Amino acid sequence: MSEGAAARLDAALAEQPIVAILRGLRTEEAVPVVGALYDAGIRVAEVPLNSPDPFDTIALLCRAFGDRMLVGAGTVTVVEQVRRLAECGATLCVSPNTDAQVIAEAIRLGMVPLPGCATPSEAFAALAAGARHLKFFPAAGHEGDIAALRTVLPGSVAVLAVGGVGPANIPALRVAGCTGFGIGSDLYKPGRSAEEVGARANALIHAIRHAPRVRLLANPHAIIGESPVVQGGTVTWTDPVRRLVYRFAEGQGTEQPTDQPVFGLAPLPDGRIAGTLENAFCILGGITGPAADIGPGCRFNDLAVDPQGGLWGGVMHKAILAGRGAIFHAASPEAEPRRVGEGLGVPNGMAFSEDGRTLFVIDTLSRTLIAYPADIGEGRLGEPAIVSDFMHVPGKPDGMARAPDGRFYVAMWGGGCVAELAPDGALLRAIPVPAPNLSSAALVGDKLYVTSSRMRLSPAQLEAFPASGGLFAIDLTGG
């Protein structure tokens, strides 16, 4: 393999991770179409060999763009095709399968092979033949498989996703570990003008650039990570199963044991962190308030703090019995909690509107986001109304964060995503995160912090999603 060509491919994908797949491209339209792609910022293009006169088209494109782009062929399956590509001046040799002879010949002739694979056996056979870039095909719907494969591949190997790839699933594929994306009909198909191809390329690049970026901050392998609180540069969250409080700051994580499970956390106006114990509110590392009469078989869960510093905690039945969930209020951590709402299933994420006049509560059991009119001075709640039933969102709603503009960010347990909802409850988008069970969220500016769980995941799921139990940061504006 030409190291120069491989380095050019890596640099091109780092600048813009799109490989344009121009199936059906005719020779007479090739230069204006690829020129439109180049003007939009795309630097890698392939013409599949089942297109009309593919070698003539590729030779023309290599003469016109070879000094500025990587141009090659797709659907390369035999050595004779590799040799003809080299005669055209191509630098890229893309295959739907893994063929050691095709890979070796492409390397010998100075091209970058991009063999197709769908299993670890195929991937490692391609690496053994000399490939350093892999095409996972077909990629759509296989984000978990790609994530699992990525964990065993050398870090220097690039994985490109091809097959059913578009703006809707690129964020999930990127999270799974893909560094490039082969795009076909979303960019070009026969009959499209160069102007339309250019417009589509610009729209696609904009969508990718502004898609949320997800990264793993820390992974303490929490059984149930809960209730992240962000203060300055420190993130604090809890694992009630392991009886630990985690902190992450300046790239370092610490663990602090607790005497009893801490189920939820929320910041107080004075900078302290309030928490929920089995049947009482507390101050993290400080006092425990009076016990609440929460009923047999029940415990506290999440909590919220209103603008005046009052505490509002959800109570659930340990056996998840419908109708046993309730909401309790205490004017301060030292005050006795009293019941102010009931008839819920499993109250989870809780958040107030900025004026303190509405308390929003997730009921996981009924898959609803509920709004209660609130009188925080008197500690009373009015009749609730349903804001969202999470239709068409996978999983069950768990913890949440609310933005100043009224949007909600809801961690979906079993859904592997954060649901972003408009103030009226309409689904805006689902942001994929590489962990099936997401449990809670905290929002600071344009950055969302999300906790996750390893509970009840099978060995196969843990292998596919090794970051489960970790703390994620999501840049909502992309980059």
VOLUM-889061 format. One record per residue (C-alpha): x, y, z negated; residue in one letter. Coordinates in steps of 0.02 Angstrom, whole numbers, plus 32768, in hexadecimal, padded with zeros to 4 digits. Example, Ala and Ser with C-alpha at 12.3 -4.5 7.8 and 13.67 -1.06 7.14 Angstrom:
// residues 2
82677F1F7E7AA
82AC7FCB7E9BS
This chain:
// residues 479
800080008000M
803C80AF8026S
805280FE7F7BE
803981A57FCFG
7F8F81718013A
7F5C81287F6BA
7F9081C87F12A
7F2E822E7F92R
7E9381C57F71L
7EA481DA7EB5D
7EBA82967EC8A
7E2682A37F3EA
7DB382437EC9L
7DEC82AC7E35A
7DBE83497E95E
7D1983067ED9Q
7CE782517EB2P
7C7F82337F4FI
7CA881BC7FDDV
7C3781E38071A
7BF6814580C5I
7BC981748178L
7B6F80DA81B6R
7B2F80EF8268G
7B9A8189828DL
7BB081A68348R
7C5581E1838FT
7C0C827F83DDE
7BC682BD8336E
7C56828482C8A
7CBE832482C1V
7C30839D8295P
7BE683268213V
7C8B830581BCV
7CB683BD81CBG
7C1883E6816AA
7C49836880E4L
7CF883B280DAY
7CB3846380C8D
7C4684278038A
7CDF83E07FDEG
7CDC83268009I
7D8882E08031R
7D6A82268050V
7D0081DA80DBA
7CE8812D8125E
7C9280F481C4V
7C4F804181B1P
7C847FCF823EL
7BCF7FA58269N
7BBB805782A9S
7BBE80808365P
7C72808283ABD
7CBC808A82FCP
7D748084832AF
7D62811283A8D
7D0781798324T
7D888154829DI
7E19817E8311A
7DC78224833DL
7DAA824E8286L
7E5C82208257C
7E9E829782DAR
7E28832282A3A
7E2F830D81E6F
7EBA829381BBG
7F29831A8172D
7E9E835880FER
7E3382C080D8M
7E3F820580BDL
7DE481B4814FV
7DC780FB8166G
7D4C80718187A
7CCC80108123G
7C917F5D813BT
7D427F228162V
7D417E658152T
7DCE7E1D81BEV
7E877E4081D7V
7E727E6E828FE
7E027F00825DQ
7E867F3D81E2V
7F087F42826DR
7E967FA482E1R
7E76801F8254L
7F30803B823FA
7F3D806182F9E
7EB580E682E1C
7F1A813B8257G
7EA0810D81CBA
7ED581178115T
7E4180BE80C4L
7E09800880D9C
7D637FE48082V
7D1B7F348079S
7C787EEC8037P
7CD67E567FEFN
7D7D7E227FA6T
7DF07DD68029D
7EA77DC47FF8A
7EE27DC580ADQ
7E847E6580D7V
7EC97EB9803AI
7F7C7E82805DA
7F767EB98113E
7F2F7F6480E6A
7FBC7F7D8069I
803F7F4380E6R
7FFF7FC28165L
8001805380E9G
7F47805F80C7M
7EE780608023V
7E7A7FC38014P
7DD47FD67FBCL
7D917F247FAAP
7CE07F017F70G
7CC47EA07ED0C
7C357E777E5BA
7C877E027DDCT
7D257E007D71P
7D687D6E7DD9S
7D587DD27E7AE
7DA17E6E7E29A
7E3B7E157DE8F
7E527DB77E8CA
7E557E617EE3A
7ED57EA47E66L
7F407E087E7DA
7F417E2A7F38A
7F827EDA7F19G
7EE67F487F13A
7EE27FD77E96R
7E37801D7EC4H
7D997FB37EB8L
7CED7FCA7F03K
7C647F867E92F
7BDB7F4F7F07F
7B487F557EF4P
7B517FCF7E63A
7A9D80097E48A
7A547FBB7DABG
7AFA7F6E7D77H
7B3C7FF67D05E
7B4E7F797C75G
7BB17F007CE2D
7C247F8C7D1AI
7C3F7FC67C67A
7C6C7F147C33A
7CE27F007CC7L
7D337FA77CA2R
7D637F6C7BF3T
7DD37EE27C39V
7E1D7F3C7CCFL
7EC37F997CC3P
7EA780517CA3G
7F0280807D43S
7E8280267DB0V
7DFC80957DFDA
7D4B80507E0FV
7CD9809B7E93L
7C1E807A7E90A
7BC980537F36V
7B1C80157F61G
7A7F80727F2AG
7AE581017EE1V
7A9D81B17ED8G
7A8582477E66P
7A0B81E87DF5A
7A8681617DBFN
7B3081B47DD5I
7B3281F17D1EP
7B15813F7CE0A
7B9780F87D57L
7C15817B7D21R
7BF6814E7C6BV
7C1080977C99A
7CBF80C17CD7G
7CB180E77D91C
7D25816B7DD7T
7CD981787E84G
7C3381617EDCF
7C0F81257F8BG
7B7A81877FCFI
7B228155806FG
7A73818780A2S
7A668210801ED
7AE982698089L
7ADF8227813AY
7A7281BA81A4K
7A6081B78262P
7A00824C82A3G
7A3382C6821AR
7A8583668255S
7B2D83A18215A
7AD4843381C1E
7A6083C08161E
7AF0834E8130V
7B4F83E580EEG
7AB98421808AA
7AA183748040R
7B5A836B8013A
7B5284127FBAN
7AB783DF7F59A
7B0583387F28L
7BA683897EEDI
7B4484077E86H
7ADF837C7E35A
7B7B83197E09I
7BD883B17DC8R
7B4A83E17D54H
7B1B83337D19A
7B3683187C5EP
7BE182D47C2DR
7BE3824F7BA6V
7C7C821D7B42R
7C9B81B27AA9L
7CDE821A7A18L
7CF481917997A
7CBE80DD797FN
7CB780A278CBP
7C49800F7907H
7BB6804D78A1A
7B2C7FCF7885I
7AB48063788CI
7B01810E78A8G
7A8781957870E
7A68824F7860S
7B0182AB78A3P
7B1E83557853V
7B9783CE78A6V
7BEA8455783CQ
7C7984B47889G
7CE7843278D9G
7CAD83A2786BT
7C2883217895V
7BDF82C17801T
7B6B822C7814W
7B35819477B0T
7B2580D777BBD
7AA8809E7737P
7AC87FE6775BV
7B827FF07739R
7B67807776B4R
7BE480EC7705L
7BE981A37734V
7C5681C977CBY
7CAE826C77F5R
7D05829A7896F
7D71833578A9A
7E0783657913E
7E0B82BC7967G
7E10825A78C5Q
7D8981F5786FG
7D7381C977B7T
7CFD815A7754E
7CB8817976A6Q
7C5980F27646P
7BB5811F75F1T
7B6980D07555D
7AC580B175AFQ
7A8680BD7662P
7A75816D76A7V
79EF8163772EF
79EE82137774G
7A4E82B7776EL
7A24836D7792A
7A8284117774P
7A45848D76F1L
7A4F854A770AP
7AD985567686D
7B4A84DE76E5G
7B2B8444767AR
7AE783A576CBI
7A45835B768BA
7A1E82A3769AG
79988221767DT
79B0818D7609L
793880FD75ECE
78B781697592N
790782147576A
795C82A775C8F
7A1282C8759FC
7AA6833875C1I
7B3182DA7618L
7BBB82C47598G
7B50831B7515G
7AAB830F74B8I
7A1C829574D1T
796F82E274C3G
78D6829C746AP
788D81F974AAA
77F58206751BA
775B8198750DD
776D815275BDI
770E80B075A2G
77417FF97596P
77AD7FB37621G
77D8805F7667C
787480CA7677R
78A8817476B6F
78EB81837767N
7917822477C6D
790282D57785L
78FD838A77BCA
7922842D7762V
78B084C27782D
78F085767796P
78D3859776DCQ
793884FF76A6G
78A6848D767FG
78BC83D2769DL
784383697702W
786282AE7708G
781082207766G
77E381807709V
77CF80D7775EM
779E80287727H
78327FB27726K
77CB7F2F7783A
77987FB17806I
76E07FAB77D6L
76738023783AA
761E80AD77D8G
769580A47744R
7706812E7783G
76FC81D8772DA
774F8283771EI
778B82CA7678F
77BD837D764DH
782C83C675C6A
7851848075B6A
79078456758BS
797183BB756FP
795183CC74B4E
789383D874C6A
781E834474BCE
77E68309756AP
772C82FE758CR
76C982AC7617R
768D8327769CV
766782B6772FG
76388200774AE
75F6817F77C4G
76968172782AL
76F480D97865G
77AF80FA785CV
77D581B4784DP
788281D27894N
78CD826E78E3G
788E83107894M
78AB83C578C5A
785D847078A6F
783584FA791FS
78A085957907E
781585F178ABD
77F5855D7838G
773E85547867R
774584AB78BFT
779284087885L
77B7838C7911F
77C082D478E2V
77E882387945I
777C81A1791CD
77E181107961T
775A808F7945L
76D880EC79AES
775C81307A28R
772181E37A10T
7766828F79EDL
76EE82E87977I
76DD83A1794BA
769B83D4789FY
766884877877P
76D184AD77DDA
76C48526774BD
7774851B7706I
775085957679G
76C4852A7634E
770D8484766FG
7675845276D4R
76568402777EL
75BF841677F0G
7570839F786BE
75F2835378E1P
75EF8353799EA
764C82E07A15I
76D183377A7DV
7714829F7ADDS
76F181E67AECD
779881C47B46F
7744817A7BDEM
77C381387C5CH
785481477BDFV
78A880A17BB2P
78B9806F7AFCG
786D80B97A5FK
7885816C7A23P
78F2817A7987D
795082137947G
794F82B879A2M
7993836879B0A
7934840479E6R
797F84937A4AA
795A854B7A26P
78FB85557ACCD
788684CA7A91G
78CD84367AF1R
78DC83907A96F
796B83137AA2Y
792D826A7A66V
799D81D27A49A
7949813A7A97M
7963809A7A34W
796F800A7AB0G
796D80827B42G
7A2580B17B4FG
79FB81667B71C
79CE820E7B26V
792682507B61A
7927830B7B83E
7876834F7B71L
782F83F97B9BA
77D984597B0DP
773284137B47D
777583607B3FG
778F83457BFAA
782682D97C24L
78AF83417C74L
793382B97C84R
797A821E7C31A
7A33822E7C0AI
7A8981837C0AP
7AFF81557B7CV
7B6680B47B7AP
7B1080687AE2A
7A6280177AE3P
7A2B804E7A35N
7A38810A7A1DL
79FF81457974S
7A0D82017959S
7A4D82A5799FA
7A8B83537970A
7A9983E879E5L
7B1B847379DCV
7B1584EA7A6FG
7B2084817B0ED
7B6D83EB7AB6K
7B04835C7A75L
7B4782E179F5Y
7AF5823579F8V
7B0681A37980T
7AED80EC79ADS
7AD780407961S
7B1C7F907971R
7A8A7F427914M
7A397EAB7967R
7AA87EB27A01L
7ADD7E0A7A46S
7B957DE07A65P
7B757DF87B1FA
7B297EA47B00Q
7BBA7ED77A91L
7C327E9F7B19E
7BD37F047B9BA
7BC07F9C7B28F
7C5B7F9F7AB8P
7C3C80557A85A
7B9D80227A27S
7BA580637975G
7C0880FB79AEG
7BEF81B779AFL
7BDB82067A5BF
7BEB82BA7A95A
7B8682F17B2DI
7BB083907B8BD
7B0483BC7BCBL
7B4484357C4FT
7BBB83B97CA1G
7C6083FB7CDFG
